[in-house]
Amino acid sequence: MAIFLFDLFGCASIGLYSLATDEILIVPPQVSETRSRKLEEWLKVEVICTTIGESVLIGALACANSKGIILPHYTRKEEIQAITSHSNINVAIMETKKTAYGNLVLANDYGALIDPRLKETDAKIAADTLGVEVARGEIAELPYVGSLATATNKGVLAHPLLKEEERKILTDVFKVPVDVGTINCGIPYVHTGLIGNKAGAIAGSITTGPELFIIGQALDVVKETDET
């Protein structure tokens, strides 16, 4: 179980372009096979190369755990097929005007926190698809919870201005320890630069040593020297 440094398209905001669970890692098809194999090795998952609605912003548009994935309404059939052909994951296509479900929903295999502005019907779809109980809430008094934290089945790292009452909700929802920190030299939108699962974590390439220490503590991983 380790943490590595990485970039995609020369950008340290790797969480915008990728989505990890304990079973799969989705990355854009432009990622080379060599780099995909490295990611596969680090997180001990199968890598799926596809876009979402022809966009490379996979981590912003989709939310997933080991049981299900939530996708925006304009996801193409061939993109859904690319995901389902490699996994038995439940798929929900959200027929709403909202599209950035990676920013609106935060999930692990034990629970999910959703943007409180989402409708009750959306919350039910999320609960059924992800196979977990869903709670509404904020992180650092902000509603777009998916962008403000990274949750795995071992821990949660959240925005550094997380309120104590919010921490209690996160701990209850995700059933793992919750810590706070930043990525990529002080960025508080943790999800934009950090992905992980039970096998390890990958942080943006400009994440600092102190940030890596906190990430390691929060997600129960350790820093490795192998970087790219």
C-alpha positions as CSV (number, residue, x, y, z in Angstrom):
1,M,0.0,0.0,0.0
2,A,1.8,3.1,-1.2
3,I,1.3,6.6,-2.5
4,F,2.8,7.8,-5.8
5,L,3.2,11.0,-7.7
6,F,1.8,11.4,-11.2
7,D,0.5,13.8,-13.8
8,L,-1.9,13.5,-16.8
9,F,-1.6,15.7,-19.9
10,G,1.2,17.5,-18.1
11,C,-1.2,18.6,-15.4
12,A,-1.0,17.7,-11.7
13,S,-4.8,17.8,-11.4
14,I,-5.0,14.0,-11.9
15,G,-8.4,13.7,-10.2
16,L,-10.1,15.7,-12.9
17,Y,-9.1,13.1,-15.5
18,S,-9.4,9.8,-13.7
19,L,-11.7,7.8,-11.5
20,A,-10.6,4.9,-9.2
21,T,-12.4,2.3,-7.2
22,D,-11.1,-0.9,-5.6
23,E,-11.9,-2.8,-8.9
24,I,-11.3,-0.4,-11.8
25,L,-9.5,2.8,-12.8
26,I,-10.9,4.8,-15.7
27,V,-8.5,7.1,-17.6
28,P,-8.8,8.8,-21.0
29,P,-7.7,6.8,-24.1
30,Q,-4.9,9.3,-24.7
31,V,-3.0,7.9,-21.8
32,S,-0.2,5.6,-23.2
33,E,-0.3,1.9,-22.5
34,T,3.0,2.2,-20.6
35,R,1.6,4.8,-18.2
36,S,-1.7,2.9,-17.9
37,R,0.1,-0.3,-16.9
38,K,2.0,1.7,-14.3
39,L,-1.3,3.0,-12.8
40,E,-2.7,-0.6,-13.0
41,E,0.3,-1.9,-11.0
42,W,0.1,0.9,-8.4
43,L,-3.6,0.6,-7.6
44,K,-4.0,-3.2,-8.4
45,V,-6.9,-2.6,-10.7
46,E,-7.9,-3.1,-14.3
47,V,-7.5,0.1,-16.3
48,I,-10.4,1.1,-18.6
49,C,-9.5,3.7,-21.3
50,T,-12.5,5.7,-22.3
51,T,-14.0,9.2,-22.3
52,I,-17.3,10.4,-20.7
53,G,-19.5,12.3,-23.2
54,E,-16.3,12.5,-25.4
55,S,-14.7,14.5,-22.5
56,V,-11.4,13.6,-20.8
57,L,-12.7,15.1,-17.5
58,I,-13.7,11.7,-16.2
59,G,-13.2,12.5,-12.5
60,A,-15.3,15.6,-12.6
61,L,-18.2,14.0,-14.6
62,A,-18.5,10.6,-12.9
63,C,-18.7,9.2,-9.4
64,A,-18.2,5.5,-8.6
65,N,-17.5,2.9,-5.9
66,S,-17.0,-0.9,-6.4
67,K,-20.7,-1.4,-6.8
68,G,-21.9,1.3,-9.2
69,I,-21.1,4.4,-11.3
70,I,-23.1,7.5,-11.8
71,L,-22.8,9.2,-15.3
72,P,-24.2,12.3,-16.9
73,H,-27.0,12.1,-19.5
74,Y,-24.8,12.7,-22.5
75,T,-22.6,9.7,-21.9
76,R,-22.3,7.7,-25.1
77,K,-23.3,4.1,-25.6
78,E,-19.8,3.0,-26.5
79,E,-18.4,4.6,-23.4
80,I,-20.9,2.8,-21.2
81,Q,-20.0,-0.4,-23.0
82,A,-16.3,0.2,-22.5
83,I,-17.0,0.3,-18.7
84,T,-19.4,-2.6,-18.5
85,S,-17.3,-4.9,-20.7
86,H,-14.6,-4.8,-18.0
87,S,-16.8,-4.8,-14.9
88,N,-20.1,-5.9,-13.5
89,I,-20.7,-2.5,-12.0
90,N,-24.2,-0.9,-11.9
91,V,-24.6,2.0,-14.2
92,A,-26.9,5.0,-13.7
93,I,-27.4,7.6,-16.4
94,M,-28.7,10.8,-14.7
95,E,-31.3,12.4,-16.9
96,T,-30.8,15.9,-15.4
97,K,-29.3,19.2,-16.4
98,K,-26.5,18.6,-13.9
99,T,-23.5,16.8,-15.4
100,A,-20.5,17.0,-13.0
101,Y,-21.4,14.1,-10.7
102,G,-17.8,13.6,-9.7
103,N,-18.1,17.0,-8.0
104,L,-21.6,16.4,-6.6
105,V,-21.2,13.0,-5.1
106,L,-18.5,11.6,-2.8
107,A,-18.6,7.8,-2.2
108,N,-16.8,4.7,-1.0
109,D,-18.2,1.2,-0.6
110,Y,-19.8,2.0,2.8
111,G,-21.7,5.3,2.1
112,A,-22.1,8.4,0.0
113,L,-22.4,12.1,0.6
114,I,-24.3,14.2,-1.9
115,D,-24.6,17.8,-2.7
116,P,-27.6,18.9,-0.6
117,R,-29.1,20.7,-3.7
118,L,-29.7,17.4,-5.5
119,K,-33.3,16.3,-5.8
120,E,-34.7,13.4,-3.8
121,T,-35.1,11.3,-6.9
122,D,-31.4,11.8,-7.7
123,A,-30.5,10.8,-4.2
124,K,-32.5,7.5,-4.5
125,I,-30.8,6.7,-7.9
126,A,-27.4,7.3,-6.3
127,A,-28.3,5.1,-3.3
128,D,-29.6,2.3,-5.5
129,T,-26.7,2.4,-8.0
130,L,-23.9,2.6,-5.4
131,G,-25.6,0.2,-3.1
132,V,-25.1,2.4,0.0
133,E,-27.0,4.7,2.2
134,V,-26.8,8.3,1.0
135,A,-26.6,11.4,3.2
136,R,-26.8,15.1,2.3
137,G,-24.1,17.4,3.5
138,E,-21.4,20.0,3.0
139,I,-17.6,20.1,3.4
140,A,-16.1,23.4,4.6
141,E,-19.7,24.8,4.3
142,L,-19.5,24.2,0.5
143,P,-22.0,22.0,-1.3
144,Y,-20.0,20.4,-4.1
145,V,-18.7,17.7,-1.8
146,G,-17.2,15.4,-4.5
147,S,-14.5,17.9,-5.4
148,L,-13.7,18.7,-1.7
149,A,-12.5,15.3,-0.5
150,T,-11.2,11.9,-1.6
151,A,-12.8,8.8,0.1
152,T,-11.5,5.3,0.0
153,N,-12.4,2.2,2.0
154,K,-9.5,3.0,4.3
155,G,-9.9,6.8,4.9
156,V,-11.1,10.2,3.9
157,L,-9.0,13.3,3.2
158,A,-11.1,16.5,3.1
159,H,-10.8,20.2,2.6
160,P,-8.7,21.8,5.5
161,L,-11.6,24.0,6.6
162,L,-13.8,21.0,7.4
163,K,-16.1,21.8,10.3
164,E,-16.2,19.5,13.3
165,E,-19.9,18.7,12.8
166,E,-19.1,17.9,9.1
167,R,-16.3,15.6,10.2
168,K,-18.7,13.7,12.4
169,I,-21.1,13.2,9.5
170,L,-18.3,12.0,7.2
171,T,-17.1,9.5,9.8
172,D,-20.6,8.2,10.2
173,V,-21.3,8.0,6.4
174,F,-18.0,6.5,5.2
175,K,-17.2,4.5,8.4
176,V,-13.5,5.2,8.1
177,P,-11.2,7.8,9.7
178,V,-11.4,11.3,8.4
179,D,-8.5,13.8,8.2
180,V,-7.9,17.1,6.4
181,G,-5.2,18.4,4.1
182,T,-4.3,19.8,0.7
183,I,-2.7,18.6,-2.5
184,N,-0.5,20.1,-5.2
185,C,1.1,22.9,-3.1
186,G,-1.9,23.9,-1.1
187,I,-4.9,23.2,-3.2
188,P,-7.9,22.5,-0.9
189,Y,-10.0,20.9,-3.5
190,V,-8.6,17.5,-2.6
191,H,-10.4,15.4,-5.3
192,T,-8.8,17.4,-8.1
193,G,-5.4,16.0,-7.3
194,L,-5.8,12.7,-5.4
195,I,-7.2,9.3,-6.3
196,G,-6.9,6.1,-4.3
197,N,-8.3,2.8,-3.2
198,K,-7.5,0.1,-0.7
199,A,-4.2,-0.8,-2.5
200,G,-2.7,2.7,-2.6
201,A,-3.0,6.3,-3.7
202,I,-1.8,8.6,-6.5
203,A,-1.3,12.3,-5.9
204,G,-0.6,15.2,-8.3
205,S,3.0,15.5,-9.3
206,I,3.6,18.8,-7.4
207,T,2.2,17.6,-4.1
208,T,4.7,18.5,-1.4
209,G,6.3,16.3,1.2
210,P,4.3,17.5,4.1
211,E,1.1,17.0,2.1
212,L,2.1,13.5,1.2
213,F,2.7,12.7,4.9
214,I,-0.8,13.8,5.7
215,I,-2.3,11.9,2.7
216,G,-0.4,8.8,3.9
217,Q,-1.8,9.1,7.4
218,A,-5.4,9.8,6.2
219,L,-5.6,7.0,3.6
220,D,-3.3,4.6,5.4
221,V,-0.6,4.5,2.6
222,V,3.1,5.3,2.5
223,K,5.2,7.4,0.1
224,E,7.1,5.5,-2.6
225,T,10.1,6.8,-4.6
226,D,8.7,5.6,-8.0
227,E,7.3,8.7,-9.7
228,T,6.4,9.9,-13.2
